[in-house]
């Protein structure tokens, strides 16, 4: 068990949620000031480039750009799943940051397998539906 703690500290540092939050804020600032539709330094989806099919993440950068400007409907058009899950993602960030501020933290490697499988099923189902229904 101590090896897992040492590995977690080595990979994530002593305050993983704070580091992840800072990285997310930097990414959101970049997306706030630079639109993915106007600037070419953002990555393109290899699945879409090769097959013409949209993966579950297609449109995420454009959706985040629109969310940072408060355009929820436009963000929903680019990636409905991300637009719907963004309040939940923000809640998880804030919860993790509050735990770290109190000197406690959740174990990042202790996510139950049922949650992981549910997320996989959700993403695969969404990827299939968005191509069948042409969101």
HUKA-V333515 format. One line per field, one symbol per residue. ss: DSSP state (H for helix, E for strand, C for the rest). A space follows every 50 residues. Layout:
# HUKA-V333515
ss = ???
This chain:
# HUKA-V333515
ss = CHHHHHHHHHHHCCCHHHHHHHHHHHHHHHHHHCCCCCCCCCCCCHHHHH HCCCCCCCCHHHHHHHHHCCCHHHHHHHCHHHHHHHHHHHHHHHHHHHHH HCCCCCCHHHCCHHHHHHHHHHHHHHHHHHHHCCC
